[in-house]
Each structure stands twice: as C-alpha cells, then as structure tokens.
C-alpha cells in the first residue's frame, strides 16, 4: 500500500498552517485528530493498522466480516469463526472473481476490495471502518512545503465506493452512522434489525436479507395460524433480540387477538442461575406455552438446558427466529426439549459454484486470504510450522495436502447466498451507473472518478435481477429486501431421520402445511397456548382488566341468553332461552287437560252430582203433587235444585279450554249457581224465622210468606249477582290470556305459559263474594231458627247444610291462597275451587233432598197428607218451644221435641 510511506519521509520539514479558505473537510480532519489522537494518514501507516485483505481493482469495495469472535476482556478478537467468518468472506472473494470474469457485467472494469475483520464487536468494527473513509477527508495542503520549498509528495489514498456488510445488526448500525457522514452506500448480507429500515437515520444502508419486522410479521402469522393468542417472548439483550421482540409485539398489537404474557430480556452477561429464573418466570403464566425467542445460539441452548433441568420437557412450544433457524448446535443433546420447535429462516439455497470454489481452496492457491492459514489449522485440527514459533506438541503438523470436505466436515454457511447477492447488487448498480455516465468509455470515466455515493445509492435501490439462488434481488424505498422465509419444525418422533423439516413458506403471506406438523410424542394436534379457553355454549366472557386475551367464563343463567360474546340478555316474557342459550324460543303454552289427574276428580264429582241432582229434579217433577214435595215448598225447591245443578256444571267450564265464550260463561255461572242456591235457602230460613218470631208476638201471620212472595224475594237476591256480572262484562269484556308468570321456575326448561281466562284470584273471589255473603246470612238465620221443631219445617237440615258448607269454604280459602307460589298453582286452585263447589252442592243436595227422594221412592206409605196446621198451631208450638228453652238451658239446641197433634 503506497500510503505506508509518511509525508515526512518525502520532505525533511513540513509546515502546516491554517488558511482562511480551508475546506469544511479540514474541520472534520482536525476533529478526527482531536477525537482519535492521530490523523488518518498516521493511523494508516502505524503499527496499529489492522490486518486486512487488499484486492487491487479499478473500483474498490469494502467488506466487513466477523472473521474472529469477540475476545475476552481487554482483547478485541478471539477464536476464528469458520462459517460465519471465513465462509462469508470467501463468498465475497468468489463473487468478485465471478464478476471480474463476466464480460457482460462491468466490462473492462475490475472490482477490487478492502476486507476487514470486525471481530464480532461493534466498537472494534467502527475503528476498522475508518479505513473506508480516510480518502474522503478533504485537506488543504496549499501551505504545506518541504524544507527545500518544494511541494510534498502525498500519495492518493485508496477510495472505497461501497461497503459489503456488516454481519451483526449492532455492528451495521455503528458503521452506518459513519458511512452516512461520507455518503458511502452499504449493503448488508445478514443484519436484520428493524431500526435499520429507518431511511432518515440510515439512508445509505441497504440489505439483501429481509428485516426482522418481516420476520416478526411471519412469526405473528404462524402463531395466529396455530390458534395461539397468549405467548411469552425471550430476547437476548442487544439490538437484534430487543428489536425483533419489539417488532413482534408491535405487529401483534396492531393485528389484535394476540397477547404477550411476559417479555423477558436475557442479559449480555447472565449471572449463574439466570436461566433457571427465566424458566421460573415463564411458568408464572404457564398457559402461555408458546415462547417467541429472538436470541443468539448460546442463549437458546441455555434456555433449553434450564427447561430440561426444571423437568419441563415438552411444555414450552418455541417459535425461533432466524438466529435459531435450522441449526443443530443450539439443540445438541437437547433434542427432546426442542421437539416441535417452529423456526424461521430467510429463504436460501446452497450455491454449488461456491462449494466447488471453496473445497478447492488450499494454502497455495489462496494466499490472498490472510486468515486462511488460521482457518486451516482450526478446520483440520493441526498446526502449521512457522518461523520463530514453537510447534504445539498437542497437535499434529499440517501437511498442506489436506482437502476441505474430505479431511474435514464441510457444510456451506447459510448466509453465503446473501453475501454473493450483496456483491452482485453493488456490481449491477455500478454497471447501470457506468452505462448512464460513461456510455462510450471502456473503463472508468471522469464522471465516475470519484464515484458519487448518493448517485450510486439511487442505482442500488433501483437494481432488480435474479440472485445466485434464482430468486429476485431488489430493494424497497427503505433499502429492505422482500421477505421470503422458509418455516421449519424440529421433529423427533414418527420420523426416520430426526431433524428440521420444512412445513411452510412466508412471502408477504403465510402458507403453512398443518398436516406436516407434529409435536411432542408425535402428536398431530396443535397444543394450546391460550390464556383462557373458549367459553362453552351459553357462557359469556368476563374480561380480565388489562389483558384482552384473558377472561373468565360466566354462564348466562336463569332466563338469559348470550347476546354477544361479552353480554347476556333476558329473553322476552313469552320466551325462554334455547338449550345452548344462544337465543330464545317460544315458551310452550299449556292448559288443564281433561286427562289430567287434577281434572279427573272434579269431573267425577260433578258427573256424580249432576246425575244425583237430575234424579232429584225428575223425582220431584214426577211426584210433584205428593204431600212431601208440596210440603218442601215446590217453587223454591226447583230454584234451589237449579242452582245446585249449575254449581256442578261450572266444573266443566273451569276445565274446558279457555276461549272468549268459555270465559264469558265462567263469569256468569261461577257465582250464579251458588247465589241461586243460597238465595233460595236464605229465603226459606228467613220465612221460618219470621213466622216463629211473629208467632211469639201475635197470631197475625207475617207478610210475604206466600210462595209467590218467596220467589220474588229469591229472584231479587239473584238479580244482584247478575247485575254485578253484567257490569263486569261491560267494564272488562271477557277474553283469554296467556300467563307466563305463573309457571316461571328458576329452571327455564320447566317454564310454561298457561292459557287462561282473564280472571285474577281477586276477581274470582269477588265473583264468589256475594254468594259468600248469602251463605253467611243464611247460616245466621239457620242458627236463629235452631229452636224450631223439626216437624214444622226444614230449618234444622238447612242449618246443618250451612254449617258444613261454611266448614268446606273455610278450608277452601287457605288451600286456594296458600298455593299461590306453587309451580302448579293453576291446577291446584282450579281443582280446589271445583271440588269445594261440588262438595257444598253435594251437602245441600244430600241434606235437603236425598232423604225426601228416598222416602218418595222407597217409602211411599209415608208420603201421605198430614193434618193441616193453622197459624194458631204454629204459635202454640213456638210458645211451648220458648217455655221449654227457658226451663232448661241445656235444651237450647232444639233437642226437646214438641209432638204436634197428628190427628186428621
């Protein structure tokens, strides 16, 4: 390198002084001296100059490769990196050879290179990259003179027009900040950090690999395709891991439906037990089995080891970024823990031409690679003999005749394709630029000397060609390559060859072969990684505050149905929820059926009563003129028997299917039959009471005791009931209704609507209230007439009838109202009412008429005319009765009998 000779060697004395018109570059030059402690020229010729590869050419490209790993504290570089370092760096040399031998690409122009080692450290790489920009620092040497007065001879420094690299994102970010100042375009072959897509900060940066934001999008799509909505993230501290996870979280938040349980960072220098703590933290949200991991190989391996120590093999379902890819080193001896892991890798292919090139490299034909000897020793586990260096007795001596891939294990490194594509992208851009600026020139013309970096950048962004693997190479406005990924899964069970298997691709959208996936133990069913499992049918989600993927399931109970996934709503009053509670269905409508046990007993009693009443009426009509019929008061007897008949008849109306006509007849006959019966009985007892009370005072008979008067009084009493009924008809016309409240139990499966007439419990009792008043009044008169001799009238049978009737209706009230909360209220109340009415009718019939019918039918000899009593005889009987009752208080109940004179 000509710049190795310092200016001082060409002139004995130099004087440097400032000039008013000094270029801005001089200021940068001075700043550099202050900051770095030396000038670029001095640095370039000093002993601290880095080892580098120099390839002569008309146009020089820079190269940055991690030839060595990061060294221990205080040492910049460590061990050589065979694949990520030497393979990738040789890929650039291979690409330069191919381009320089191609007559159609940059004809008559030779590409050279200056390739530097970054030692996998961003700060060290920054120091090395100063080599690329030293020629661009413009200096004003007009006042620099040698001691003899002549101008100094200053060699023209090497000018780098573009840089290939770097590998790690952190290194590319550091270098890009410097190259941007000097407008040097940069094309990376492996840096994927999303922040490098910021065209405002890294405008001269481009890359042939897609950014991690594309990778993160692909991973989000994979997670959602597997039905996961609750995952954790793991990131190695540093630009790659943290940026990748940040991109994943941001995209998942925008996509929605995916929640991050925990986001854990792995420190650069983890303390002992750090990874066990990480696994313990992940288990705090054990439902989040999916773990998105953006980490380096060492961290991945240590995470798997910690999971195995915690006996959690098969629990975590890893989704790894391209740093895991299809590598075996992170999962060595941990295959059971890694089983089922889904990983992603930029779509790539093995370049056969490079394999042929690299496997034929030897110590003799590859002297341009200054690190090749070190690679040789590491690859073949031997030691080269060097002058002044004592051989290591522990290693055999290298013969130099070893062959790569035959005497050592060789597998092409995954990013080789992208290194070649990056070099070709720069070459195609220079070719297009040359065609535009130097159309007739055979070599580099003045317009390209020097190459304008900003113009070259525009040509780089416009390239489009088929790369080394046959896939298109192009850049978007941010300098990013299109996202093309292969999706792998590590499979261990049910396969002849355990390893990574391609299960899909991602090129702006996901194509995943679910049938090719398998999990721990060879299971084909995708495991769950969800915070909360889907709610069962009819259950609503009650969200956990702040975690949109977590919820508690609550059943829509009672008469509620699932309105939407978060809310329950109550069904309309006439409906009940479906069995799965996703909607409402009509509530079944029922009525009292004739076949129901609740109807059979009342109907039986009613039929029996109707037959008995009909028999009594027929008997009375048949023997209408006999003494017994005449003595019982024929007119009122027929009225009373009609009322009893109607009481029995109401049973059929109460059980019949409700309709407007049935409801009207129910209103009419429900209280009418009883009011007829008790009006007639009240008239009878009132007549007897008045006769005997009048007899105590005088021999003049009371008024209105004739049959006609009795009928008139009875019909007046009945008309009150009829008047009330017709007023009710006018105010509220009869109609049917369906009662959904009566049979509305907690379990809606038993809910029923009951078809009924519009008669509430109160209106029903109101309908009967008048009859109750008549019944009580009749009972009072029966009690007052208890001392009347039984041979004179029917006072005592009527009394017993009313006592029994009162007992029946007193029992009716608590039964009727006590069952108002029962689920079978309607049936119980209907049965209670009809049975009570039938029993009261039966008591009246049995006490008053059955004995008479029995005598008429079976003892006709007793049905003869008796001596006709005058009112005077009645008075005499009443006087005797009163006298006896005063003598003995224990005879007040009418037990003393006064035998009348039965002589004719």
C-alpha angles and dihedrals in degrees: 000000000000093000089070090088111081122225089243090066091061098048129029097219131023129186120200119192134165122257126205092234096049115150121252087246088068089062090053088048092053091046090052091052091051094046101040099030095233141054121257089247092052091045091050093055100037128099089255092070107126124242108261142164116247120198114182117229147140090257121029125215123196122228130199119192134163093238090160132032123243111287128228121271111310094011117093099204135039135178122345117265108223101190107025091036114030098027093051094043092049088050088063091049089048091051092049090052091051094048095045090051094048110098092198100050115068094339114205089008121104121206116220130187145211107202121191135189116238093190087218090281124115097210092049091047090053090056092049094048091062084082089070096055104038093093091054096059101100116214133190106229096167093112096042111109136170119235090263090055095252124130113261120251106240115180117229108254123235111270120214112202098188141001130228108210165319118216107205117055092229090056093046091051092052094047094042090060090059098040090051090061090058098037095243112155117229129200117192124203098196113014109113105166110139093224090067086070088072100110092191095060100029103029094149094050122101132163138198091212121075117253121254089253087071089044090048090050090051091049091049089052091049093050092049092045089058091052096247120146103165120058140149127227131221122194133179110234108259140065099296099049099037095044092047093051092044089053091048092050093046094049093044090051091051092045092048128206094076125094132192111227095188136353110205127186121211110218120237090238105030117201121232110285092019094124093048087055090050092054090047090052091049089054090057084078096034093166088067093079093156112088119191107207127195101173142124122263095262093051092047091053093048092049090054091047091052091049090052092049089052089054091241097131108153095012100095120061108205126207106191131197126228091281085072096033111137097329122139097198096078093051100039108140088358098081094125091056092046094047110128094017112151113213135181131217133176108260108265144155136211111258107226093196091058092049090054091046097047098043090055094053115115139168089265102048098037105055092131089073103077091192096050095095090055089049089049093055093048095044097049097031092235139117127243118220110241129181112264094008119107113226121246108247090207093067130057119243118261114244096198089230095092117121126218114243091013100061094024140032112268130184122161112251114247098240096052090098091054094048089054091046091050092053091046091048090056090046093050090049091050090046093053090045091050092049090053100040102031105029095155100031122102094207140013108326128206092264089063096043100113103017111232106236097206092050091047089052091057090052091048092053090051098053120117122172142132109272131219092281094047094255122122120267116208141132134228125222090281094051094254124140119231116273112256117161139171115216117217135187125200106231125189108162131064092013131107094218114035114215146085116333125191108242101169151336137242121210105158086315135041127259108183127174101214091181090063093055124096134174141202110333092010094289113164095199113097109242119236125256102175133129093221129014119235113279119252121252110292095020123118127212118247103196123226108238113257096005110085093187095055125077145148119238116233123186117236095237134194112008095342126118132194106271093179134336092283104036141054123205133192119252118242114273093260095050140063131203121272118252091264091041094232093124145346131276131194115274111242114253118223139178136188106286124212089234094055117111086232088063102037097068096048091045091050092051091045093050090047091049094047091051092048093046092046089050091051093048092048091048092050092048091046092050096031096138098044119114095248093052092045092046092052092059105258098210097052091039091059090048091049093047089050090054091049090050091051091049090058091044093057089069091070092048091050092053097039118102107275117253134150091268094045091048091051092051091046091056091046101046102029093082099014097075092050094043090052092049097044093041089057093046092045090052090050096048091043090053092050092045093050093046095053094039089051090047090060091059106036145345092249111108118236122253127262099026096123119107091250092052090047092053091048092051090047094050091047089056091046092049091062088063092046092048091053092049094051091048087053090050090054097046098042115016112216116262141152126256137185113234111208095171100063096064097035104127123171090259106068091203087076095045115122137174113229119217106219144146120269093262117124122201090260094049089049092052089044089055089054097038095088090052088050090054090051090047094051092046091049089050090052091052090045089056092048091050094048093108094058112112109256092226090068101053150340096273096118097047089048089049093052089046093054094045091053092044091053091051090051094050093044087057090046096060100060092041092049097047097031091065096054091109095046120112087230095047096131094051095045094046094046091049093045092050097046094043091048091051092046092049093048089049090047091052091051092047094044096047100041109029114015092070090050092047089048092053092044093051105033104024107035089156089074092051093088136126114271129202110291111245123220123215085253090063090050090052090049091051091048091050093050090047092052093047093052093047090055092051097053124028091193089064094060094108092071097259093135108087124206110207109216124215103272094185113123 
